[in-house]
Amino acid sequence: MGEAPSLKANVSLRPFTTLKAGGNAEHFTVARSLKDLASTCAWAQGRKMRTTLLGSGSNVLPSDDGVPGLIVVNQASRIDVRSNGEVIAETGCSFQELFLKTAQANLHGLEFAVGIPGTLGGALVSNAGAYRSCVSEFLTRLEVVIEGRREWVPPAWMEFSYRDSLLRRHDPPPAVVVRVEMRLPAGDPKQIYDEAREYQRQRISKQPPSPSAGSFFKNVNNRDLAESLVTLPGPLKAAGIVPAGYLIESAGLKGFRMGGAMLGQRHANFILNVGNASAFEICRLAKHAQLRVFNLFGVTLEEEVLYLGDWSRFVI
């Protein structure tokens, strides 16, 4: 069940996360190829060792008290684009690089990936998307390592929904996705790049430069709430979608700070590490925002960011 990898113990995860916060990995290794990744995960599964993959480290917050089990930094990043619109991509590849490779082949669909800092693997776990698109739309099958075996499974295996999948659940199965097959439609090159440039422009205008995990909370799907908000733009009302940043800003929390953690001035759905914040400080600020929004609007914001590791000592 896989070859024993070279492991390090008690490695700080701060340098491996975009929030630059959190404690240590109990065990740590880097997988530099698909073979390394699959072999390492199979080895760990054979020993019932909890395994967490990190790509660029966005969209995650490791506990200050550490992450038990094995952290694998996934650098398996090969992308093969075929003339029939089929794409085979390893999950350690940059999500933005995947868009660029497909765009160069005049394939349409992944324009929304421009400016998303994560890898394909992270995008799959959280079913990443933007501008009414998501990554799961284009999948035809996924290669997973489960119970020490590599096998291809259909997209339904991941139980995708809005910003969610089987592997985001509280107690996910001991499985990892190492490679995917996608099929993308042909598109007009000018339209592909024009759309991508516009998405990039919007991101640059909204997203802060300070260390963050990306959007911290999921948007709220609630038609009644959307219709009740006088200043919510018409298209969002029609779709029944309320951006989390809109609710946080409406609660008066834009720019609000706790210790070294701050809610974005430019976009309130970003929690920024502006002063060597601990993971507990960042989480405490997130819980404060959730409570304020719930008290004002009666909805509970759900984290898009995944909390990793041991949070038993955390108190608000």
C-alpha positions, 0 to 999 in steps of 0.5 A: 500500500504505497512506499513510505515517504520521507516525513518531517515532524512538527513543521510550522504550517504558517509558511504554507497557508495564505493566511500566514497563521496556525500551528504545526503539522504532526507529520509533514511531507511534499509530494512532487509528482503524481506517483509520489502523491498517490503512493504517499496517500496509499501508505498513510491510508494503510496505516489509518493516518489522517491525511490532509492535502495542501496546495497553495494553502488558500481557503484553510486555517490550521489551528494554533494547537496543530494538525494531527496526522499527515499534511501532504503539500501537493505539487503534482501539477501536470496538465494535458489539454487535448484537441477534442476538449478533453483535459487531464489535470493533476490536482496540485496544478494552479487553478489559474494555470489550468485556465491559461492552458485551456484558454490557449487551446481555445477552450471556454469555461474556466475564465472565472478561475483567473485571480483565484489563488488556489490549486485545482485540488482545493477548488474541487474540495470546495467546488470553487466558482464565481460569476455563476460558474463552478468547477464541478460543471466540467468534470467527467471523472476523478482519480482518487486514492481510497483504501490504498487503491487508485481508481477512477470515479464519476463526479457524483462520487464527490456529492458536489453542491454550492461550495461543498463536496463529500471531502469538505464534510465534518468526517470525510472518507479517507480519500484524496483526489489526485487527478481529474478528467474534464471536458470543455467546450470550444470558445472564441479566443477574444471572448475568452480573454475579454471575459477573463480580463473583466473578472481579473479587473473586478477581483483586483478592485475588490480583493485586498493585498494583505494575507487572507484565505480568500472569501471567508464565508459562503454567500447566502441563498435566501430569496426572502432575505434578498427581497427584503434588502432595499439596497441589494442590487436587482440581479442578486434579488432576482437570484435570491443570493445575498453576498456575505460581504454585503451582510457583514458590511451592513452589520457595520463591521467593514474594517473591524479589527480584533488583535492582528485580524481584520475584516477587509476595508475593500471587501468585508468578506475577507479576514486579513492577517494584518498583525501576525494574527493567531489562528484563534484570533482570526476564528474569534473575529469570524465568530463575531461577524457570524453573531452580528449578522445573525442578530441583525438578519437571522441567518448564520454565515457558513464558513467557506474557509476550512478549519484544520486540526485541533480546535478543542481549546478554542473559546470565543 
